[in-house]
Amino acid sequence: MTDITDRPQAELRGFPIRIRELTLLRRELVTPLMLRVTLGGPEHVGFESHIADEHIKLIFPDPETGELNVPTQNGDVIDWPRPLPPTRDYTVRRYDPGAGEVDIDVVVHTVGLASTWAQQAPIGSRIPVAGPPRGIHIPDEFTWQAYFGDETALPAIARRVAELPRSTRGYAVIEVQNAAEEQPLDAPEGVEVRWLHRADRPRQAPVRRHGVLAPRRRRRRDGAPRHRARAQAPLEDRPLTRPWWAGPGSQPRAAHQARRRSSAASGPRTPSSRRRSRRNR
Ligand SMILES: Cc1cc2nc3c(=O)[nH]c(=O)nc-3n(C[C@H](O)[C@H](O)[C@H](O)COP(=O)(O)OP(=O)(O)OC[C@H]3O[C@@H](n4cnc5c(N)ncnc54)[C@H](O)[C@@H]3O)c2cc1C
């Protein structure tokens, strides 16, 4: 019998965290509510992106004073100033070291620092960017995988399914506003992509009203490892859902603990980051 410790495990991988200023190169609409923002410029050199769920922190000036408090580099970590600057997290949708370009896909809405910046910042303007700090490496041996999330998780899900071995089976279930928000995904043939339309309903975790979790409760007869990701339920005023990664057996807890342990190195613990961290459980 295979010991659980012999099985491949999902693994949190941390990377040196850098602070840099990137230049806004261009923006283009992917769907009516999803804006692709391309960042670049000379400071992209040394940027690294290895894992689909990696994110960067965009750092904004204080909306009241206009003051921009930028963290300072301290070896492989960064020191955050006090008061903490406002930050927003965005998944690295694409990094092309040759072209020197980083894409992030921003869900646009009516208010919000990041949403407004994505829509209105002048081309050529610069923004401080921290990270990416870490990501969860999912072994290719996980033959059955499932991903759930709303449109804020779509950049990570889209990148992940495109990177999957073509023999992988499973699901990608994504809740978006309506059919116009669907995007073509480069998923393996055996990974079924299902779109849920929120329409006028309030945001909620897709998994709650979708029967697709059934495979989780079934034991695989061949004992092959599998992997699933789950979206956490959003809080009332914060529609964020993003996948968290989990492996077979006891891995979900291990992955979660690893994520919490690493958070001290990745950025300031603020009331909002604590709320986000609770939501990611
Ligand atoms: C690790 C990580 C990765 C993420 N990756 C992405 C990503 O790739 N793309 C992405 O779009 N988001 C992503 N998010 C979510 C994003 O960081 C939040 O949605 C963020 O709060 C948006 O900031 P804002 O300044 O525009 O709005 P905020 O100032 O945070 O919020 C202002 C108002 O807008 C509302 N609001 C916030 N987000 C949305 C939304 N998506 N739709 C509708 N209303 C909203 C809030 O409820 C609030 O009322 C990620 C979050 C995490 C933690």
The ligand as a Tripos MOL2 file, in Angstrom:
@<TRIPOS>MOLECULE
LIG
   53    58     1     0     0
SMALL
NO_CHARGES

@<TRIPOS>ATOM
      1 C1         -4.6360   36.8550   -3.7000 C.3       1 LIG1
      2 C2         -5.7010   37.6650   -4.4010 C.ar      1 LIG1
      3 C3         -5.7000   37.7270   -5.7870 C.ar      1 LIG1
      4 C4         -6.6870   38.4900   -6.4350 C.ar      1 LIG1
      5 N1         -6.6660   38.5430   -7.7910 N.ar      1 LIG1
      6 C5         -7.5780   39.3180   -8.4270 C.ar      1 LIG1
      7 C6         -7.5620   39.4280   -9.8530 C.ar      1 LIG1
      8 O1         -6.7090   38.8540  -10.5430 O.2       1 LIG1
      9 N2         -8.4960   40.2190  -10.4480 N.ar      1 LIG1
     10 C7         -9.4530   40.8960   -9.7140 C.ar      1 LIG1
     11 O2        -10.2700   41.6060  -10.3090 O.2       1 LIG1
     12 N3         -9.4880   40.7960   -8.3660 N.ar      1 LIG1
     13 C8         -8.5830   40.0370   -7.7200 C.ar      1 LIG1
     14 N4         -8.5970   39.9570   -6.3590 N.ar      1 LIG1
     15 C9         -9.6440   40.7030   -5.6440 C.3       1 LIG1
     16 C10        -9.2890   42.1900   -5.5230 C.3       1 LIG1
     17 O3         -8.0700   42.3140   -4.7840 O.3       1 LIG1
     18 C11       -10.4330   42.8800   -4.7520 C.3       1 LIG1
     19 O4        -11.6310   42.7530   -5.4640 O.3       1 LIG1
     20 C12       -10.1210   44.3290   -4.4300 C.3       1 LIG1
     21 O5        -10.7650   44.6370   -3.2190 O.3       1 LIG1
     22 C13       -10.5910   45.3390   -5.4630 C.3       1 LIG1
     23 O6        -10.1080   46.5950   -5.0350 O.3       1 LIG1
     24 P1        -10.7960   47.9830   -5.3900 P.3       1 LIG1
     25 O7         -9.8690   49.0320   -4.8580 O.co2     1 LIG1
     26 O8        -11.1690   48.0320   -6.8330 O.co2     1 LIG1
     27 O9        -12.1480   47.9790   -4.5550 O.3       1 LIG1
     28 P2        -12.2620   48.1430   -2.9710 P.3       1 LIG1
     29 O10       -11.8050   49.4910   -2.5300 O.co2     1 LIG1
     30 O11       -11.6270   46.9790   -2.3160 O.co2     1 LIG1
     31 O12       -13.8120   48.0550   -2.7720 O.3       1 LIG1
     32 C14       -14.6490   49.1840   -3.0430 C.3       1 LIG1
     33 C15       -16.0550   48.6810   -3.2760 C.3       1 LIG1
     34 O13       -16.0860   47.9110   -4.4720 O.3       1 LIG1
     35 C16       -16.6610   46.6290   -4.2050 C.3       1 LIG1
     36 N5        -15.8990   45.6370   -4.9540 N.ar      1 LIG1
     37 C17       -14.6270   45.2210   -4.7080 C.ar      1 LIG1
     38 N6        -14.2500   44.2710   -5.6050 N.ar      1 LIG1
     39 C18       -15.3280   44.0970   -6.4270 C.ar      1 LIG1
     40 C19       -15.5640   43.2550   -7.5510 C.ar      1 LIG1
     41 N7        -14.6480   42.3970   -7.9990 N.pl3     1 LIG1
     42 N8        -16.7670   43.3420   -8.1600 N.ar      1 LIG1
     43 C20       -17.7160   44.2070   -7.7190 C.ar      1 LIG1
     44 N9        -17.5460   45.0100   -6.6530 N.ar      1 LIG1
     45 C21       -16.3730   44.9690   -6.0180 C.ar      1 LIG1
     46 C22       -16.5150   46.4170   -2.6960 C.3       1 LIG1
     47 O14       -17.5450   45.6080   -2.2280 O.3       1 LIG1
     48 C23       -16.5870   47.8090   -2.1580 C.3       1 LIG1
     49 O15       -17.9210   48.1780   -1.9260 O.3       1 LIG1
     50 C24        -7.6550   39.1900   -5.6880 C.ar      1 LIG1
     51 C25        -7.6350   39.1130   -4.3010 C.ar      1 LIG1
     52 C26        -6.6730   38.3460   -3.6620 C.ar      1 LIG1
     53 C27        -6.6880   38.2810   -2.1570 C.3       1 LIG1
@<TRIPOS>BOND
     1     1     2 1
     2     2     3 ar
     3     2    52 ar
     4     3     4 ar
     5     4     5 ar
     6     4    50 ar
     7     5     6 ar
     8     6     7 ar
     9     6    13 1
    10     7     8 2
    11     7     9 ar
    12     9    10 ar
    13    10    11 2
    14    10    12 ar
    15    12    13 ar
    16    13    14 ar
    17    14    15 1
    18    14    50 ar
    19    15    16 1
    20    16    17 1
    21    16    18 1
    22    18    19 1
    23    18    20 1
    24    20    21 1
    25    20    22 1
    26    22    23 1
    27    23    24 1
    28    24    25 2
    29    24    26 1
    30    24    27 1
    31    27    28 1
    32    28    29 2
    33    28    30 1
    34    28    31 1
    35    31    32 1
    36    32    33 1
    37    33    34 1
    38    33    48 1
    39    34    35 1
    40    35    36 1
    41    35    46 1
    42    36    37 ar
    43    36    45 ar
    44    37    38 ar
    45    38    39 ar
    46    39    40 ar
    47    39    45 ar
    48    40    41 1
    49    40    42 ar
    50    42    43 ar
    51    43    44 ar
    52    44    45 ar
    53    46    47 1
    54    46    48 1
    55    48    49 1
    56    50    51 ar
    57    51    52 ar
    58    52    53 1
@<TRIPOS>SUBSTRUCTURE
     1 LIG1         1 GROUP 0 **** ****
